[in-house]
Amino acid sequence: MTNTKTRYTNDLTITLAKCRSMVLRVFIVSLMFGLTITIVVIISLFMVVFRQDKRSLHDSMATTYVKRVDLTKVDSSKLI
């Protein structure tokens, strides 16, 4: 009987240790992901604000450009 009780306690301890490490792993990965996304968004925002051509990070990486269009001169039938 005591052997079963000891084994149950050890299994519970191992399960709690695994659960704690899993929670820490998820927390650390989420924190790293959040920080990475935040840094990228801040860099992109500063690029749009301070660059003369108003290109953000993804525009620079994809070599696209921002084109200003006067909406009063656009033919709406050609938009679709």
C-alpha positions, 0 to 999 in steps of 0.5 A, a space after each residue: 500500500 505505501 508503495 502505491 501511495 509513494 508512486 502516486 506522489 512521485 507521478 503527481 510531482 513529475 506531472 506538476 513539474 512538467 506542467 510548470 515547465 510547459 507554462 514557463 515555455 509557453 510564457 517565454 515563447 509568447 513574450 519573445 514573439 510579442 517583443 519581436 512583433 512590437 519591435 518590428 511594428 515600431 520600426 515600421 512606424 518610424 520608417 513611415 513617419 520619418 522617410 520622405 517616400 513613406 515606405 515602411 519595412 515591408 515595402 522596403 523588403 518587397 521593393 514596392 512603393 507608395 503611390 499617392 492618388 487624387 481620388 477625385 480624378 479616379 474613374 470608379 468603374 476601373 477599380 473593380 
